[in-house]
Amino acid sequence: MTSSEPRWLSPVEQRAWRALAAVLLRLPPALDAQLQRDARLSHFEYLVLAGLSEAPARTLRMSDLAALCNGSLSRLSHVVKRLEKRDWVRRSPCPEDGRYINATLTEDGFAKLSASAPGHVHIVRSLVVDALSEDQVEQLIDIGTRITDRIDGMAS
């Protein structure tokens, strides 16, 4: 075998890949549909609100929030603008470094997140957690971490 030939997937590896690909394609729309239906939020908007809720003083630099939500700064800016119009997020210059903009979750935004979280947790539990044994949940943590570490390593 020459180095230019791909390492083809074995039948078991191909089944594993196809199972993961199906999850990657089908889970996000299912999560988004529940949040749209029950909370009138996109999954990305929910991630923004949740990320801010877990930050000190419910505030993060926009660039850090984009990384946390796995979105571009441009996409985040558009979403935060929509969330600002609903009075759920406020933007302001970063006091430590004026070159940056902070996003802060407002009390109304926290209330919206709190009202939306039970439905989101229910669908996550229903579709993912309850489908797995305790051992499989631990394996999923390990598998997800290994894959994301590889992805992060390629970006460096």
DSSP file with accessible surface (Angstrom, degrees, kcal/mol):
  #  RESIDUE AA STRUCTURE BP1 BP2  ACC     N-H-->O    O-->H-N    N-H-->O    O-->H-N    TCO  KAPPA ALPHA  PHI   PSI    X-CA   Y-CA   Z-CA
    1    1 A M              0   0  169      0, 0.0     2,-0.1     0, 0.0     0, 0.0   0.000 360.0 360.0 360.0 129.6    0.0    0.0    0.0
    2    2 A T    >   -     0   0   79      1,-0.1     3,-1.4     4,-0.1     0, 0.0  -0.486 360.0-113.5 -84.9 160.6    1.4    3.4   -1.0
    3    3 A S  T 3  S+     0   0  134      1,-0.3    -1,-0.1    -2,-0.1     0, 0.0   0.687 114.0  62.9 -68.2 -15.4    1.1    6.4    1.3
    4    4 A S  T 3  S+     0   0  105      2,-0.1    -1,-0.3     0, 0.0     0, 0.0   0.637  83.0  93.6 -85.2 -12.5   -1.2    8.1   -1.1
    5    5 A E  S <  S-     0   0   96     -3,-1.4     2,-0.0     1,-0.1     0, 0.0  -0.611  81.7-117.8 -78.6 138.7   -3.9    5.4   -0.8
    6    6 A P        -     0   0   65      0, 0.0     2,-1.2     0, 0.0    -1,-0.1  -0.360  20.7-115.1 -71.4 153.2   -6.5    6.1    1.8
    7    7 A R        -     0   0  205     -2,-0.0    -2,-0.0     0, 0.0     0, 0.0  -0.790  41.7-143.5 -84.5  96.5   -7.0    3.9    4.9
    8    8 A W        -     0   0  203     -2,-1.2     2,-0.2     1,-0.1     6,-0.0  -0.261  17.1-104.1 -63.9 151.0  -10.4    2.6    4.0
    9    9 A L        -     0   0   85      1,-0.1    -1,-0.1     4,-0.1     0, 0.0  -0.546  30.0-125.2 -75.8 139.5  -12.9    2.0    6.8
   10   10 A S     >  -     0   0   47     -2,-0.2     4,-3.1     1,-0.1     5,-0.2  -0.310  35.3 -98.6 -70.6 166.6  -13.5   -1.6    7.8
   11   11 A P  H  > S+     0   0  104      0, 0.0     4,-2.2     0, 0.0     5,-0.2   0.913 126.9  46.8 -56.4 -40.0  -17.2   -2.7    7.8
   12   12 A V  H  > S+     0   0   96      2,-0.2     4,-2.4     1,-0.2     5,-0.2   0.926 113.0  48.5 -68.3 -43.7  -17.4   -2.1   11.6
   13   13 A E  H  > S+     0   0   90      1,-0.2     4,-2.7     2,-0.2    -1,-0.2   0.898 110.7  51.9 -62.4 -38.7  -15.7    1.3   11.3
   14   14 A Q  H  X S+     0   0   80     -4,-3.1     4,-2.7     2,-0.2    -2,-0.2   0.916 109.5  48.9 -65.8 -40.7  -18.1    2.3    8.5
   15   15 A R  H  X S+     0   0  185     -4,-2.2     4,-2.2    -5,-0.2    -2,-0.2   0.912 112.4  48.8 -63.1 -41.9  -21.1    1.3   10.6
   16   16 A A  H  X S+     0   0   62     -4,-2.4     4,-2.4     2,-0.2    -2,-0.2   0.928 112.4  47.9 -63.1 -45.6  -19.8    3.3   13.5
   17   17 A W  H  X S+     0   0  134     -4,-2.7     4,-3.1     1,-0.2     5,-0.2   0.931 111.8  49.2 -61.6 -44.9  -19.1    6.4   11.3
   18   18 A R  H  X S+     0   0  156     -4,-2.7     4,-2.2     1,-0.2    -1,-0.2   0.884 110.2  51.5 -65.2 -36.2  -22.6    6.2    9.7
   19   19 A A  H  X S+     0   0   59     -4,-2.2     4,-1.9    -5,-0.2    -1,-0.2   0.932 113.2  44.7 -64.6 -44.7  -24.2    5.9   13.1
   20   20 A L  H  X S+     0   0   66     -4,-2.4     4,-2.8     2,-0.2    -2,-0.2   0.929 111.8  52.5 -64.7 -43.3  -22.3    9.0   14.3
   21   21 A A  H  X S+     0   0   22     -4,-3.1     4,-2.0     1,-0.2    -1,-0.2   0.898 107.3  52.8 -60.0 -39.3  -23.1   10.9   11.0
   22   22 A A  H  X S+     0   0   39     -4,-2.2     4,-2.6    -5,-0.2     5,-0.3   0.920 110.2  47.6 -63.4 -41.1  -26.8   10.1   11.5
   23   23 A V  H  X S+     0   0   78     -4,-1.9     4,-2.7     1,-0.2    -2,-0.2   0.940 110.7  52.0 -62.8 -45.7  -26.7   11.6   15.0
   24   24 A L  H  < S+     0   0  101     -4,-2.8    -1,-0.2     1,-0.2    -2,-0.2   0.845 117.0  39.4 -60.1 -34.1  -24.8   14.7   13.7
   25   25 A L  H  < S+     0   0  133     -4,-2.0    -1,-0.2    -5,-0.2    -2,-0.2   0.828 124.1  35.1 -84.8 -33.2  -27.5   15.2   11.1
   26   26 A R  H  X S+     0   0  190     -4,-2.6     4,-1.3    -5,-0.2    -3,-0.2   0.782 106.8  60.6 -98.7 -28.9  -30.6   14.4   13.0
   27   27 A L  H  X S+     0   0   46     -4,-2.7     4,-2.6    -5,-0.3     5,-0.3   0.949  99.2  54.4 -69.6 -48.0  -30.0   15.6   16.6
   28   28 A P  H  > S+     0   0   63      0, 0.0     4,-2.8     0, 0.0     5,-0.2   0.928 109.7  46.8 -55.6 -45.9  -29.5   19.3   15.9
   29   29 A P  H  > S+     0   0   76      0, 0.0     4,-2.7     0, 0.0    -2,-0.2   0.884 111.8  52.3 -64.1 -32.0  -32.8   19.7   14.0
   30   30 A A  H  X S+     0   0   37     -4,-1.3     4,-1.9     2,-0.2     5,-0.2   0.925 112.5  44.4 -67.3 -42.3  -34.7   17.8   16.7
   31   31 A L  H  X S+     0   0   16     -4,-2.6     4,-2.1     1,-0.2     5,-0.2   0.920 115.0  49.2 -65.5 -43.0  -33.3   20.0   19.5
   32   32 A D  H  X S+     0   0   56     -4,-2.8     4,-2.9    -5,-0.3     5,-0.2   0.912 108.3  53.3 -63.1 -42.3  -34.0   23.1   17.4
   33   33 A A  H  X S+     0   0   51     -4,-2.7     4,-2.7    -5,-0.2     5,-0.2   0.912 109.3  48.5 -62.1 -43.1  -37.6   22.1   16.7
   34   34 A Q  H  X S+     0   0    6     -4,-1.9     4,-2.9     2,-0.2     5,-0.4   0.940 114.2  45.5 -62.5 -46.2  -38.3   21.6   20.4
   35   35 A L  H  X>S+     0   0    0     -4,-2.1     4,-2.3     2,-0.2     6,-1.3   0.905 114.5  48.3 -66.5 -39.4  -36.9   25.0   21.3
   36   36 A Q  H  X5S+     0   0   88     -4,-2.9     4,-1.0     4,-0.3    -1,-0.2   0.942 117.0  42.8 -63.2 -46.6  -38.6   26.7   18.5
   37   37 A R  H  <5S+     0   0  166     -4,-2.7    -2,-0.2    -5,-0.2    -3,-0.2   0.938 127.1  28.1 -66.0 -47.8  -42.0   25.1   19.3
   38   38 A D  H  <5S+     0   0   94     -4,-2.9    -3,-0.2    -5,-0.2    -2,-0.2   0.737 138.9  15.4 -91.5 -25.4  -41.8   25.5   23.1
   39   39 A A  H  <5S-     0   0    6     -4,-2.3    -3,-0.2    -5,-0.4    -2,-0.1   0.431  88.6-122.8-129.8  -4.2  -39.7   28.6   23.6
   40   40 A R  S  <<S+     0   0  200     -4,-1.0     2,-0.3    -5,-0.8    -4,-0.3   0.907  73.6 122.3  54.6  42.7  -39.5   30.4   20.3
   41   41 A L        -     0   0    0     -6,-1.3    -1,-0.2    -9,-0.2    -2,-0.2  -0.974  61.8-127.6-128.3 147.2  -35.7   30.1   20.5
   42   42 A S     >  -     0   0   16     -2,-0.3     4,-2.4    -7,-0.1     5,-0.2  -0.532  32.1-111.9 -81.9 162.3  -33.2   28.6   18.2
   43   43 A H  H  > S+     0   0   41      1,-0.2     4,-2.5     2,-0.2     5,-0.2   0.897 120.5  53.3 -61.7 -38.6  -30.7   26.1   19.7
   44   44 A F  H  > S+     0   0    8      2,-0.2     4,-2.2     1,-0.2    -1,-0.2   0.922 107.7  50.0 -63.8 -42.1  -27.9   28.6   19.1
   45   45 A E  H  > S+     0   0    7      1,-0.2     4,-2.5     2,-0.2    -2,-0.2   0.922 110.5  50.7 -61.2 -41.5  -29.8   31.3   20.9
   46   46 A Y  H  X S+     0   0   21     -4,-2.4     4,-3.1     1,-0.2     5,-0.2   0.921 108.4  51.7 -60.9 -44.4  -30.4   28.9   23.8
   47   47 A L  H  X S+     0   0   61     -4,-2.5     4,-2.8     2,-0.2    -1,-0.2   0.884 109.4  50.7 -60.6 -38.7  -26.6   28.1   23.9
   48   48 A V  H  X S+     0   0    0     -4,-2.2     4,-2.4     2,-0.2     5,-0.2   0.956 113.2  44.3 -63.4 -49.7  -25.9   31.9   24.0
   49   49 A L  H  X S+     0   0    0     -4,-2.5     4,-2.2     1,-0.2    -2,-0.2   0.926 116.1  47.4 -61.8 -43.5  -28.2   32.4   26.9
   50   50 A A  H  X S+     0   0   16     -4,-3.1     4,-1.3     2,-0.2    -2,-0.2   0.915 110.6  51.8 -65.4 -42.6  -27.0   29.3   28.7
   51   51 A G  H  < S+     0   0    7     -4,-2.8     4,-0.5    -5,-0.2     3,-0.4   0.920 112.4  45.6 -60.7 -43.0  -23.3   30.2   28.2
   52   52 A L  H >< S+     0   0    0     -4,-2.4     3,-1.1     1,-0.2    -1,-0.2   0.881 106.9  59.1 -67.5 -36.1  -23.9   33.7   29.6
   53   53 A S  H 3< S+     0   0   30     -4,-2.2    -1,-0.2     1,-0.3    -2,-0.2   0.794 107.6  46.7 -64.6 -26.5  -25.9   32.3   32.6
   54   54 A E  T 3< S+     0   0  161     -4,-1.3    -1,-0.3    -3,-0.4    -2,-0.2   0.507  95.4  95.2 -93.1  -5.7  -22.9   30.2   33.6
   55   55 A A  S X  S-     0   0   13     -3,-1.1     3,-2.6    -4,-0.5     5,-0.1  -0.518  91.7 -88.0 -85.7 152.4  -20.3   33.0   33.3
   56   56 A P  G >  S+     0   0  112      0, 0.0     3,-1.9     0, 0.0    -1,-0.1  -0.367 117.0   1.5 -56.9 133.6  -19.2   35.2   36.2
   57   57 A A  G 3  S-     0   0   90      1,-0.3    48,-0.1    -4,-0.1     3,-0.1   0.700 120.2 -85.4  56.9  20.5  -21.6   38.2   36.5
   58   58 A R  G <  S+     0   0   65     -3,-2.6    47,-2.6     1,-0.2     2,-0.4   0.832 100.4 123.1  52.8  37.1  -23.4   36.5   33.5
   59   59 A T  E <   +A  104   0A  35     -3,-1.9     2,-0.3    45,-0.2    45,-0.2  -0.987  32.9 166.8-135.2 136.3  -21.0   38.4   31.2
   60   60 A L  E     -A  103   0A  37     43,-2.3    43,-3.3    -2,-0.4     2,-0.1  -0.986  41.8-101.1-141.4 151.5  -18.5   37.2   28.6
   61   61 A R  E  >  -A  102   0A  64     -2,-0.3     4,-2.7    41,-0.3    41,-0.3  -0.473  37.9-120.0 -62.8 144.7  -16.5   38.9   25.8
   62   62 A M  H  > S+     0   0   11     39,-3.1     4,-2.6     1,-0.2     5,-0.2   0.888 113.8  53.4 -56.9 -40.8  -18.2   38.3   22.5
   63   63 A S  H  > S+     0   0   47     38,-0.3     4,-1.9     1,-0.2    -1,-0.2   0.902 111.0  45.9 -64.1 -38.9  -15.2   36.5   21.2
   64   64 A D  H  > S+     0   0   86      2,-0.2     4,-2.5     1,-0.2    -2,-0.2   0.893 112.2  51.3 -69.8 -37.5  -15.2   34.1   24.1
   65   65 A L  H  X S+     0   0    0     -4,-2.7     4,-2.4     2,-0.2    -2,-0.2   0.906 107.7  52.8 -66.3 -39.4  -18.9   33.6   23.8
   66   66 A A  H  <>S+     0   0    5     -4,-2.6     5,-2.8    -5,-0.2     4,-0.4   0.932 111.5  46.2 -61.1 -44.2  -18.5   32.8   20.1
   67   67 A A  H ><5S+     0   0   78     -4,-1.9     3,-1.1     1,-0.2    -2,-0.2   0.920 111.6  51.5 -64.8 -43.1  -15.9   30.1   20.9
   68   68 A L  H 3<5S+     0   0  105     -4,-2.5    -1,-0.2     1,-0.3    -2,-0.2   0.885 115.0  42.1 -60.6 -39.3  -18.1   28.7   23.8
   69   69 A C  T 3<5S-     0   0   10     -4,-2.4    -1,-0.3    -5,-0.2    -2,-0.2   0.395 110.3-122.9 -89.7   1.4  -21.1   28.4   21.4
   70   70 A N  T < 5S+     0   0  152     -3,-1.1     2,-0.3    -4,-0.4    -3,-0.2   0.906  71.0 121.9  57.3  44.9  -18.9   27.1   18.6
   71   71 A G      < -     0   0   18     -5,-2.8    -1,-0.2    -6,-0.1    -2,-0.1  -0.900  67.1 -97.6-131.9 163.0  -20.1   29.9   16.3
   72   72 A S     >  -     0   0   67     -2,-0.3     4,-2.6     1,-0.1     5,-0.2  -0.401  32.2-117.4 -75.2 158.3  -18.4   32.6   14.3
   73   73 A L  H  > S+     0   0   88      1,-0.2     4,-2.6     2,-0.2     5,-0.2   0.888 116.7  54.4 -62.5 -35.7  -18.2   36.1   15.8
   74   74 A S  H  > S+     0   0   75      2,-0.2     4,-1.9     1,-0.2    -1,-0.2   0.943 109.7  44.9 -63.7 -48.4  -20.4   37.3   12.8
   75   75 A R  H  > S+     0   0  127      1,-0.2     4,-2.2     2,-0.2    -2,-0.2   0.932 113.7  50.6 -62.1 -43.9  -23.1   34.8   13.5
   76   76 A L  H  X S+     0   0    0     -4,-2.6     4,-3.3     1,-0.2     5,-0.3   0.916 106.3  55.2 -60.9 -42.2  -23.0   35.6   17.2
   77   77 A S  H  X S+     0   0   41     -4,-2.6     4,-2.1     1,-0.2    -1,-0.2   0.911 108.9  47.7 -58.6 -42.7  -23.3   39.3   16.6
   78   78 A H  H  X S+     0   0  116     -4,-1.9     4,-1.7     2,-0.2    -1,-0.2   0.919 114.7  45.8 -64.0 -43.1  -26.5   38.8   14.5
   79   79 A V  H  X S+     0   0    5     -4,-2.2     4,-2.5     2,-0.2    -2,-0.2   0.931 111.9  50.2 -67.4 -44.3  -28.0   36.5   17.2
   80   80 A V  H  X S+     0   0    0     -4,-3.3     4,-2.8     1,-0.2    -1,-0.2   0.891 106.3  56.8 -63.4 -36.2  -27.0   38.9   20.1
   81   81 A K  H  X S+     0   0  111     -4,-2.1     4,-1.8    -5,-0.3    -1,-0.2   0.932 109.2  45.9 -59.5 -43.3  -28.6   41.8   18.2
   82   82 A R  H  X S+     0   0  106     -4,-1.7     4,-0.9     1,-0.2    -2,-0.2   0.904 113.0  49.7 -64.7 -41.1  -31.9   39.8   18.1
   83   83 A L  H  <>S+     0   0    0     -4,-2.5     5,-2.7     1,-0.2     6,-0.8   0.851 107.4  55.0 -68.4 -32.4  -31.6   38.9   21.8
   84   84 A E  H ><5S+     0   0   54     -4,-2.8     3,-2.0     1,-0.2    -1,-0.2   0.899 102.1  57.0 -64.2 -40.4  -30.9   42.6   22.6
   85   85 A K  H 3<5S+     0   0  160     -4,-1.8    -1,-0.2     1,-0.3    -2,-0.2   0.787 108.0  47.9 -62.4 -26.2  -34.1   43.6   20.8
   86   86 A R  T 3<5S-     0   0   96     -4,-0.9    -1,-0.3    -3,-0.3    -2,-0.2   0.355 115.7-119.2 -91.4   1.4  -35.9   41.2   23.2
   87   87 A D  T < 5S+     0   0  107     -3,-2.0    22,-0.4     2,-0.2    21,-0.3   0.788  83.7 116.4  62.8  33.3  -34.1   42.7   26.2
   88   88 A W  S   <S+     0   0   40     -5,-2.7    18,-2.1     1,-0.2     2,-0.3   0.659  75.6  28.6-100.4 -21.3  -32.5   39.4   27.0
   89   89 A V  E     -B  105   0A   4     -6,-0.8     2,-0.4    16,-0.2    -1,-0.2  -0.982  64.8-159.1-138.8 148.2  -28.9   40.4   26.4
   90   90 A R  E     -B  104   0A 129     14,-2.5    14,-2.7    -2,-0.3     2,-0.4  -0.988   8.8-149.8-127.9 138.3  -27.0   43.7   26.7
   91   91 A R  E     +B  103   0A  75     -2,-0.4    12,-0.2    12,-0.2    10,-0.0  -0.869  24.1 159.1-105.9 145.6  -23.7   44.6   24.9
   92   92 A S  E     -B  102   0A  42     10,-2.0    10,-3.6    -2,-0.4    -2,-0.0  -0.980  46.1 -83.0-156.8 157.7  -21.2   47.0   26.4
   93   93 A P  E     -B  101   0A  90      0, 0.0     8,-0.2     0, 0.0     5,-0.1  -0.344  52.0-105.3 -62.5 144.4  -17.5   47.8   26.0
   94   94 A C        -     0   0    3      6,-2.6     3,-0.3     3,-0.5     6,-0.2  -0.575  24.2-147.3 -70.1 123.7  -15.2   45.6   28.0
   95   95 A P  S    S+     0   0  109      0, 0.0     3,-0.3     0, 0.0    -1,-0.2   0.829  96.6  50.2 -66.3 -28.6  -14.0   47.7   31.0
   96   96 A E  S    S+     0   0  152      1,-0.3     2,-0.3     2,-0.0    -2,-0.0   0.784 130.3  11.6 -77.9 -29.0  -10.6   45.9   31.1
   97   97 A D    >   -     0   0   36     -3,-0.3     3,-2.3     3,-0.1    -3,-0.5  -0.781  63.6-156.9-154.3 102.3   -9.9   46.4   27.3
   98   98 A G  T 3  S+     0   0   62      1,-0.3    -4,-0.1    -2,-0.3    -1,-0.0   0.562  87.3  76.2 -61.3  -9.6  -12.1   48.7   25.3
   99   99 A R  T 3  S+     0   0  196     -6,-0.1    -1,-0.3    -5,-0.1     2,-0.3   0.682  92.2  66.0 -73.6 -15.6  -11.2   46.9   22.1
  100  100 A Y  S <  S-     0   0   82     -3,-2.3    -6,-2.6    -6,-0.2     2,-0.4  -0.729  73.5-140.3-107.5 157.0  -13.6   44.1   23.1
  101  101 A I  E     - B   0  93A  73     -2,-0.3   -39,-3.1    -8,-0.2     2,-0.3  -0.946  15.2-148.1-115.1 134.6  -17.3   44.0   23.6
  102  102 A N  E     -AB  61  92A  15    -10,-3.6   -10,-2.0    -2,-0.4     2,-0.4  -0.761   1.1-149.7 -97.7 148.9  -19.0   42.2   26.4
  103  103 A A  E     -AB  60  91A   0    -43,-3.3   -43,-2.3    -2,-0.3     2,-0.4  -0.963  15.4-168.0-113.8 135.1  -22.4   40.5   26.3
  104  104 A T  E     -AB  59  90A  13    -14,-2.7   -14,-2.5    -2,-0.4     2,-0.4  -0.988  20.9-127.6-127.2 133.7  -24.4   40.3   29.5
  105  105 A L  E     - B   0  89A   6    -47,-2.6   -16,-0.2    -2,-0.4     2,-0.1  -0.654  29.3-143.5 -77.0 125.9  -27.4   38.2   30.2
  106  106 A T     >  -     0   0   23    -18,-2.1     4,-2.6    -2,-0.4     5,-0.2  -0.347  26.1-104.0 -82.3 170.5  -30.2   40.5   31.6
  107  107 A E  H  > S+     0   0  133      1,-0.2     4,-2.4     2,-0.2     5,-0.2   0.901 125.6  51.0 -60.4 -41.8  -32.7   39.5   34.3
  108  108 A D  H  > S+     0   0   99    -21,-0.3     4,-2.2     2,-0.2    -1,-0.2   0.884 110.0  50.2 -63.4 -37.7  -35.4   39.0   31.6
  109  109 A G  H  > S+     0   0    0    -22,-0.4     4,-2.6     2,-0.2    -2,-0.2   0.902 109.9  49.6 -65.9 -40.6  -32.9   36.9   29.6
  110  110 A F  H  X S+     0   0   65     -4,-2.6     4,-2.9     1,-0.2    -2,-0.2   0.906 110.3  51.0 -64.8 -39.0  -32.2   34.7   32.7
  111  111 A A  H  X S+     0   0   57     -4,-2.4     4,-2.2     2,-0.2    -2,-0.2   0.908 110.2  49.6 -64.0 -41.0  -36.0   34.4   33.2
  112  112 A K  H  X S+     0   0   50     -4,-2.2     4,-1.8     2,-0.2    -2,-0.2   0.931 112.6  47.1 -63.3 -45.3  -36.4   33.3   29.6
  113  113 A L  H  X S+     0   0   11     -4,-2.6     4,-2.4     1,-0.2    -2,-0.2   0.937 111.1  51.5 -61.4 -45.6  -33.6   30.7   29.9
  114  114 A S  H  < S+     0   0   60     -4,-2.9    -1,-0.2     1,-0.2    -2,-0.2   0.871 112.0  46.6 -60.6 -37.6  -35.1   29.4   33.2
  115  115 A A  H  < S+     0   0   79     -4,-2.2     4,-0.4     1,-0.2    -1,-0.2   0.810 116.9  44.4 -73.7 -29.1  -38.5   29.0   31.5
  116  116 A S  H  X S+     0   0    8     -4,-1.8     4,-1.7    -5,-0.2     3,-0.3   0.740  95.9  76.5 -86.0 -26.4  -36.9   27.3   28.5
  117  117 A A  H  X S+     0   0   25     -4,-2.4     4,-3.1     1,-0.2     5,-0.3   0.871  86.1  57.6 -60.8 -42.7  -34.5   24.9   30.3
  118  118 A P  H  > S+     0   0   88      0, 0.0     4,-2.3     0, 0.0    -1,-0.2   0.923 109.8  44.8 -58.3 -43.0  -37.0   22.3   31.5
  119  119 A G  H  > S+     0   0   24     -4,-0.4     4,-2.1    -3,-0.3    -2,-0.2   0.899 114.6  49.0 -65.6 -39.2  -38.2   21.5   28.0
  120  120 A H  H  X S+     0   0   20     -4,-1.7     4,-2.5     2,-0.2     5,-0.2   0.941 111.7  48.1 -66.6 -45.1  -34.7   21.5   26.6
  121  121 A V  H  X S+     0   0   81     -4,-3.1     4,-3.0     1,-0.2     5,-0.3   0.907 109.5  55.0 -62.4 -39.0  -33.5   19.2   29.3
  122  122 A H  H  X S+     0   0  130     -4,-2.3     4,-2.9    -5,-0.3    -1,-0.2   0.929 110.5  43.7 -60.1 -45.9  -36.5   16.9   28.7
  123  123 A I  H  X S+     0   0   29     -4,-2.1     4,-2.9     2,-0.2     5,-0.3   0.895 114.1  50.2 -70.7 -37.7  -35.7   16.5   25.0
  124  124 A V  H  X>S+     0   0   47     -4,-2.5     4,-2.3     2,-0.2     5,-1.4   0.943 115.1  44.0 -62.9 -45.2  -32.0   16.0   25.7
  125  125 A R  H  <>S+     0   0  121     -4,-3.0     5,-3.2    -5,-0.2     6,-0.4   0.949 116.4  47.3 -63.1 -46.7  -32.8   13.3   28.3
  126  126 A S  H  <5S+     0   0   63     -4,-2.9    -2,-0.2    -5,-0.3    -1,-0.2   0.917 121.2  34.0 -63.0 -45.9  -35.4   11.7   26.1
  127  127 A L  H  <5S+     0   0   76     -4,-2.9    -1,-0.2    -5,-0.2    -2,-0.2   0.795 136.8   7.7 -83.3 -30.3  -33.3   11.6   22.9
  128  128 A V  T ><5S+     0   0   40     -4,-2.3     3,-0.8    -5,-0.3     4,-0.4   0.773 123.4  42.4-117.9 -66.2  -29.8   11.0   24.3
  129  129 A V  G > <S+     0   0   51     -5,-1.4     3,-1.6     1,-0.3    -4,-0.2   0.917 115.1  47.0 -62.6 -47.8  -29.4   10.3   28.0
  130  130 A D  G 3 <S+     0   0   99     -5,-3.2    -1,-0.3     1,-0.3    -4,-0.1   0.673 104.2  63.6 -71.8 -14.2  -32.3    7.9   28.6
  131  131 A A  G <  S+     0   0   71     -3,-0.8     2,-0.3    -6,-0.4    -1,-0.3   0.564 101.6  64.1 -80.1  -8.9  -31.3    5.9   25.4
  132  132 A L  S <  S-     0   0   56     -3,-1.6     2,-0.1    -4,-0.4    -4,-0.0  -0.846  79.7-122.4-119.0 152.9  -28.0    5.0   27.1
  133  133 A S     >  -     0   0   55     -2,-0.3     4,-2.2     1,-0.1     5,-0.2  -0.343  41.0-101.1 -77.4 169.7  -26.9    2.9   30.1
  134  134 A E  H  > S+     0   0  172      1,-0.2     4,-2.0     2,-0.2     5,-0.1   0.906 126.3  50.8 -59.4 -41.6  -24.7    4.6   32.8
  135  135 A D  H  > S+     0   0  118      1,-0.2     4,-2.4     2,-0.2    -1,-0.2   0.896 108.8  51.1 -62.8 -40.0  -21.7    3.0   31.3
  136  136 A Q  H  > S+     0   0   86      2,-0.2     4,-2.8     1,-0.2    -1,-0.2   0.861 106.0  54.8 -67.4 -35.0  -22.6    4.2   27.8
  137  137 A V  H  X S+     0   0   45     -4,-2.2     4,-2.2     2,-0.2    -1,-0.2   0.938 109.9  47.1 -61.3 -45.5  -23.0    7.8   29.1
  138  138 A E  H  X S+     0   0  126     -4,-2.0     4,-2.1     1,-0.2    -2,-0.2   0.909 112.5  49.7 -61.2 -41.2  -19.4    7.5   30.5
  139  139 A Q  H  X S+     0   0  110     -4,-2.4     4,-3.4     2,-0.2     5,-0.2   0.894 107.7  54.2 -64.0 -39.2  -18.3    6.1   27.2
  140  140 A L  H  X S+     0   0   84     -4,-2.8     4,-3.1     2,-0.2     5,-0.3   0.902 106.7  51.6 -63.0 -39.5  -20.0    9.0   25.3
  141  141 A I  H  X S+     0   0   90     -4,-2.2     4,-2.5     2,-0.2    -1,-0.2   0.953 113.8  44.2 -59.0 -48.7  -18.1   11.5   27.5
  142  142 A D  H  X S+     0   0   79     -4,-2.1     4,-2.7     2,-0.2    -2,-0.2   0.937 116.0  46.3 -63.2 -46.3  -14.9    9.8   26.6
  143  143 A I  H  X S+     0   0   84     -4,-3.4     4,-2.5     1,-0.2     5,-0.2   0.941 114.1  47.3 -63.5 -48.5  -15.7    9.4   22.9
  144  144 A G  H  X S+     0   0   31     -4,-3.1     4,-2.6    -5,-0.2     5,-0.2   0.910 113.6  48.6 -60.3 -41.5  -16.9   13.0   22.6
  145  145 A T  H  X S+     0   0   64     -4,-2.5     4,-2.6    -5,-0.3    -1,-0.2   0.924 111.1  49.8 -65.3 -44.0  -13.9   14.4   24.4
  146  146 A R  H  X S+     0   0  160     -4,-2.7     4,-1.8    -5,-0.2    -2,-0.2   0.919 113.8  45.4 -61.5 -43.9  -11.4   12.3   22.2
  147  147 A I  H  X S+     0   0   71     -4,-2.5     4,-2.4     2,-0.2    -2,-0.2   0.941 114.4  46.6 -67.7 -46.3  -13.0   13.5   19.0
  148  148 A T  H  X S+     0   0   69     -4,-2.6     4,-3.0    -5,-0.2     5,-0.2   0.880 110.1  54.5 -66.5 -34.3  -13.2   17.2   20.0
  149  149 A D  H  X S+     0   0   98     -4,-2.6     4,-2.3    -5,-0.2    -1,-0.2   0.904 109.3  48.4 -62.2 -40.2   -9.6   17.1   21.2
  150  150 A R  H  X S+     0   0  199     -4,-1.8     4,-1.7    -5,-0.2    -2,-0.2   0.919 112.5  48.1 -64.1 -43.6   -8.6   15.8   17.8
  151  151 A I  H  X S+     0   0   99     -4,-2.4     4,-1.4     1,-0.2     3,-0.2   0.941 112.9  47.8 -62.2 -46.7  -10.6   18.5   16.1
  152  152 A D  H  X S+     0   0   98     -4,-3.0     4,-0.8     1,-0.2    -1,-0.2   0.875 109.1  55.0 -61.6 -37.9   -9.1   21.2   18.3
  153  153 A G  H  < S+     0   0   48     -4,-2.3     3,-0.3     1,-0.2    -1,-0.2   0.844 105.5  52.0 -65.1 -33.3   -5.6   19.7   17.7
  154  154 A M  H  < S+     0   0  166     -4,-1.7    -1,-0.2    -3,-0.2    -2,-0.2   0.808 105.8  55.4 -71.9 -29.6   -6.1   20.1   13.9
  155  155 A A  H  <        0   0   90     -4,-1.4    -1,-0.2    -5,-0.1    -2,-0.2   0.702 360.0 360.0 -76.2 -19.4   -7.1   23.7   14.3
  156  156 A S     <        0   0  135     -4,-0.8    -3,-0.0    -3,-0.3    -4,-0.0  -0.408 360.0 360.0 -79.7 360.0   -3.9   24.5   16.2
